[in-house]
Amino acid sequence: MQALVSAPLALAVLGGCSVAGKSVAPAKTTSNSSTTSTTPAATPSTDNLPSTDNLPTASDLFSRAQDVLVRTKTLTIRTTITVPGGEMSTTTRRGRIIGTPQALTYTQLDHGTEELRLIGATLYVKGDATYWGEYATDYANRWTRSPDDEWTRTAIEDMAIVPHVDELLEEDSEIVQALTGKAASVTMETLDGQRMYCVENENGVLRAWIDPKSNQIRKVEGYGTDGDGTGIDELSGYDGDYSDIVAPKTTLTRPPVEASSTT
């Protein structure tokens, strides 16, 4: 069994340092503070879309998006991180932003694929043969109930959606500062067949796409300035139904982490 290597929010490399989650506090109650499809897109609708001659400022636009996000109760965030050499990991977090149920799926070549579900205070874990390693015969692709230990507590913290939302809400977040500063710019672009606002920071290493109709942030993408790779967050399922995240009907007891190999 491998240790959880759940990727943090790593949307951009600003000044050579990866932007990472900073807060696990609940999302603020006041604001102020998804990979592009390669499938040929249908002709995007332009009904009721703003003129490119009269675009909002980056600060005003991002503030509207924050007002929507701070009121959102459930969400899906899919994070894709690519490092030099082409190695890629994907992490999908979905469910309630605060509280449970929450679910996570994490995939990386050498790590395999793991699924986590948090129902109340109980964590359930399922992994493929690569993830379980020496335990694969007994545990691969079977749900386990994780005991209350340090590994479980760390996994619950790592799978949380809140820090990723905070990165888009907190005034001192590097992402917020970069995308609301005076040098940030706004254009209109097509994302997955839909016309979207695109907010870009001064040096172009960080961009966010915002739906002009719903003011929902749909995607945030960061580029490493020194060949440090890229990070993409795709946001969907705003206030969606996540009733499919339930406790497995049958489970095994997760083997002790200290007796297993870790990465």
N, C-alpha and C positions, 0 to 999 in steps of 0.2 A: 504493500500500500504506500502511495506517495503522499507527501505533505501537500496541503492545499497551496496552489500557486496562483490564486485568483488575481488577475491583473487589476491594478488600480486605474483610476482615470488618468490617462497619460496623453492628453489631447495635443500638447504642443511642447516645443522646446524653445523656451524664451530665454535668450541670453545663455543658451547652452545647458539649461537645467530643465528637466522634465516637469511639467505641471502635474501635481498629484493631489489627491484628496486631502483636505486639511481638517475637516470638521465632521463630527458625528452627531452634532446637535440637530434637533428637529428643524425643518425648514422654517424660515422666517414667516411671520404672518403679515408683514408688509414688505413691499419689494424695495424700491429705492436702492436699492442696492445697485446613421443609418447609412454601408458602402453604396456609392452611387450605382444604380443598375446599369448593366451593359446591354440590356435588352433594348432594341430600338423603341423609342418612346412614341406614343401617340401624340398628335398635335395638341399642345397644351391649351387649355381654355384660358382666354384672356378676359372673361366676363368679370366686371367689377374689380379689376386689378388696377393698382395705381399706375399713373403715367410715370415713365422713367425720367420725365422732366421735373417731377415733383415728389422725389423720394424723401422719406423721413431721415432724420439724423440717426447715426448709429446708436447714440445714447437713448433717444426717444424710442427707437424700435426695440432695443434690447430691454428697456424698462417695461414695455407692453408685454413682451414675451415672459418676463419675470413675473408680472402680475398673473398671467395664466398659470405658470408653473407652480407658483407658491400656493395656489388653490387646488392643485391636482392631488388626488388621494392615491391613485394607482398609476403605474407606469411601467414601460419596458425600456431598458437601455441596453443596447448591444454594442459592446466595445471590441474593436479590432485593432490589435497592435502588431505592427510589422517592424522588425529590427534589421540592421544590415545583414546581408546574406540571404534575406528573404524569409526567415523564420517568422511564422505568424501565429498569434493566439487570438481566440475569440472568447468573449465572456458575455453571456446574456443574463441580465438581472431583470426580474419581473415580479409584479405583485404590489403590495401596499408599500408606499414610501416610508411610512411610520407604522410599525406594528407588523402583524402577520395576517395572511400567509405571504411568504416570499419564496422565490425559487431562483436557482442559479444553474446555468450550464456552462462548463469551461472546457475548452479543447485546445490542446497544444500537441505537436507531433510527438515529442519524447515523454509527454505527461499522460497522453491518452485523453479520454473524455470522462468527466465526472458530472453528476447531477446532485444538487442539494435542494432540499425542501425544508423550510422552517415553518412549523405549525405550532403556534403558541410558543412554548419554551423547548420544544423537542425538535432536534435536527435529524433528518433522514439523508442518507448518502447512498448513491449508486454509481459505480464506475465500471469501465470496460476492463478487459484483461491487461492492457498496458498500465492502466491506473493502479490495479491491485497487485501487479507483479507476482511475488511468490504466493499470494493469497488468491490468485485468479481462479483456481480450480473450484474453490468453495464460494467465492464471493462475486465473481465477474457477472455484471448485468443483473445483480440481485440487490434489492433495497436492504439497507442496514439501518438500525437505529443507533445513533451516536450517543455514548454515555456522556455525562456531565464532567468533562475534563478540559484541560488546557487547549487541546486540539479543537474541541468542539467550540469553545468560547472564541478562539481565534477565527475559526471558520465562519461563525455567525457574524463576527465583526467585519470580516472580509467580504461577505456576500451582501452587506447592507447597501441599499439604494441611496440612503440619505446623504452620504458624503459626496456622491456624484451630483446630486441635485444642489447641494450646498455650493459646489464649485461654480454653478451657474447663477447663484443668488447672492452670495456674500460679497460685500463691497470690496473687501481686501483680497479677493480671489484674483490671481493673475489673469485668468481667463476673462473675468468681468472687466478688469481694468484695461486689458488689451482691446476688448471689443466695444468699449464705451468711451474710449479716449477721443480727444479732438482729432487725432490723426486717423482714426478708423473710418472706413468708407462703406457705402451701401450701393449695391447694384442689383439688378434683377437677373436671375439665372434660372435654367431649367434643371430640376432635380427629379429623377424618376418620372418624367413626363409632366411635371407640374411646375408652373412658374413660381419662384420663391425669391424672397429677399435674400441676398447674400451679404453678410457683414464680414469685413476683412480688416485685420489689424494693420498697423503701419508698414511692417516689412513683409506682409503676405504669408507668414508662417502659420497663421491661425485664422480659420474662417468658420462661420456659422450660417446655416440656412434656416430661415424662419418663414412659416406659412403666412402669407398676407391676409388670408381670410380668418384663420383661427388664432393667429399670433403664437402658434406653438413652435418651439424650437424643434426642428426635425433632424438636424445633423450638425455636428461640430467636428472639424478636422484640423489636425495640427501636423506641421512638417518640421522635422529636425533640421536645424540650420547647419549642423556639422556632420551630416550623415548619420544622425542618431535614430533614424527610422521615422515612422508616422504613427499617429493614433487617430482613430475615428470613433465617435460615439453617435449612434443612431437612436433617436427617441421616437417611440410610437406607443399606441395603446393608452393614450391619456384617459384616465378615469374609465378604463375598460373593465370588463368582467373577467376576474381571475379565479372564478369558482372552481376551475379545473385543478388548482393547486391544493391537493388534499393529502392526508396521511396515507401512505401505502397500506394495503389491506394485510399484507404479510411481510415481516421483516426478520432479519438476522441481527445479532448484536455485533456492532463494528469491532474488529480485532484491536488490541491495544496498539497505539501508534508507536510507542517506544520499542515494540518488538518487531517493527517493520522497517524496511528501507525507505529513506526519504530522499527527495531531491533538493 
